[in-house]
Amino acid sequence: MSTKLFVGGIPFESTDDQLREPFANIGEVLSARIITDKFTGRSRGFGFVEMASDEDAQKAIQTLNGSDMNGRKIAVSEARPMRDDR
Protein backbone atom coordinates (compact mmCIF):
# COMPACT_ATOMS: atom_id res chain seq x y z
CA MET A 1 0.00 0.00 0.00
CA SER A 2 1.32 3.45 -0.87
CA THR A 3 1.91 6.23 1.62
CA LYS A 4 1.75 9.96 0.94
CA LEU A 5 4.32 12.16 2.66
CA PHE A 6 4.21 15.90 3.36
CA VAL A 7 7.45 17.76 2.68
CA GLY A 8 7.84 21.29 4.07
CA GLY A 9 10.66 23.81 3.76
CA ILE A 10 11.32 23.08 0.08
CA PRO A 11 13.47 25.77 -1.57
CA PHE A 12 11.25 27.96 -3.75
CA GLU A 13 13.34 27.39 -6.90
CA SER A 14 13.10 23.57 -6.67
CA THR A 15 11.36 21.43 -9.29
CA ASP A 16 9.24 18.29 -8.92
CA ASP A 17 12.17 16.22 -10.21
CA GLN A 18 14.51 17.74 -7.60
CA LEU A 19 11.98 16.86 -4.92
CA ARG A 20 11.69 13.29 -6.24
CA GLU A 21 15.44 12.60 -6.32
CA PRO A 22 16.30 12.10 -2.61
CA PHE A 23 13.18 9.97 -2.08
CA ALA A 24 13.96 7.81 -5.14
CA ASN A 25 17.31 6.97 -3.52
CA ILE A 26 15.35 5.35 -0.68
CA GLY A 27 12.59 3.52 -2.58
CA GLU A 28 10.03 3.62 -5.37
CA VAL A 29 8.36 7.02 -5.77
CA LEU A 30 4.90 7.00 -7.33
CA SER A 31 4.59 10.80 -7.49
CA ALA A 32 6.33 13.96 -6.32
CA ARG A 33 4.67 17.35 -6.59
CA ILE A 34 5.50 20.81 -5.30
CA ILE A 35 2.41 22.88 -4.56
CA THR A 36 2.22 26.21 -6.38
CA ASP A 37 0.14 29.34 -5.89
CA LYS A 38 -2.78 29.18 -8.33
CA PHE A 39 -2.52 32.89 -9.19
CA THR A 40 1.24 33.44 -9.49
CA GLY A 41 2.42 29.90 -10.28
CA ARG A 42 5.23 30.28 -7.70
CA SER A 43 6.15 27.51 -5.31
CA ARG A 44 4.50 27.65 -1.88
CA GLY A 45 7.51 25.89 -0.30
CA PHE A 46 5.88 22.54 0.37
CA GLY A 47 4.83 19.46 -1.53
CA PHE A 48 3.86 15.82 -1.42
CA VAL A 49 5.70 12.62 -2.27
CA GLU A 50 3.90 9.30 -2.62
CA MET A 51 6.04 6.27 -1.82
CA ALA A 52 5.10 2.82 -3.15
CA SER A 53 5.39 1.07 0.23
CA ASP A 54 4.79 1.96 3.85
CA GLU A 55 8.27 0.67 4.73
CA ASP A 56 9.95 3.00 2.22
CA ALA A 57 7.84 5.91 3.48
CA GLN A 58 8.93 5.32 7.10
CA LYS A 59 12.56 5.00 6.01
CA ALA A 60 12.24 8.29 4.05
CA ILE A 61 10.84 10.06 7.12
CA GLN A 62 13.68 8.78 9.32
CA THR A 63 16.37 9.55 6.73
CA LEU A 64 15.21 12.84 5.20
CA ASN A 65 13.38 14.69 7.99
CA GLY A 66 15.66 17.56 9.00
CA SER A 67 18.02 17.01 6.07
CA ASP A 68 19.38 19.74 3.80
CA MET A 69 17.86 20.43 0.37
CA ASN A 70 19.68 23.17 -1.54
CA GLY A 71 20.51 25.07 1.65
CA ARG A 72 17.16 24.64 3.43
CA LYS A 73 16.22 22.14 6.11
CA ILE A 74 13.20 20.10 5.01
CA ALA A 75 10.55 18.56 7.22
CA VAL A 76 9.16 15.17 6.17
CA SER A 77 6.13 13.55 7.79
CA GLU A 78 3.17 11.39 6.90
CA ALA A 79 0.54 13.50 5.14
CA ARG A 80 -2.75 14.06 6.92
CA PRO A 81 -6.10 14.05 5.08
CA MET A 82 -7.42 17.42 3.93
CA ARG A 83 -9.97 18.98 6.27
CA ASP A 84 -13.43 19.94 5.00
CA ASP A 85 -13.69 23.14 7.06
CA ARG A 86 -11.67 25.34 4.67
C-alpha positions, -999 to 999 in steps of 0.1 A, spaced: 0 0 0 13 34 -9 19 62 16 18 100 9 43 122 27 42 159 34 75 178 27 78 213 41 107 238 38 113 231 1 135 258 -16 113 280 -38 133 274 -69 131 236 -67 114 214 -93 92 183 -89 122 162 -102 145 177 -76 120 169 -49 117 133 -62 154 126 -63 163 121 -26 132 100 -21 140 78 -51 173 70 -35 153 53 -7 126 35 -26 100 36 -54 84 70 -58 49 70 -73 46 108 -75 63 140 -63 47 174 -66 55 208 -53 24 229 -46 22 262 -64 1 293 -59 -28 292 -83 -25 329 -92 12 334 -95 24 299 -103 52 303 -77 61 275 -53 45 277 -19 75 259 -3 59 225 4 48 195 -15 39 158 -14 57 126 -23 39 93 -26 60 63 -18 51 28 -32 54 11 2 48 20 39 83 7 47 99 30 22 78 59 35 89 53 71 126 50 60 122 83 40 108 101 71 137 88 93 164 95 67 152 128 52 134 147 80 157 176 90 180 170 61 194 197 38 179 204 4 197 232 -15 205 251 16 172 246 34 162 221 61 132 201 50 105 186 72 92 152 62 61 136 78 32 114 69 5 135 51 -28 141 69 -61 141 51 -74 174 39 -100 190 63 -134 199 50 -137 231 71 -117 253 47 
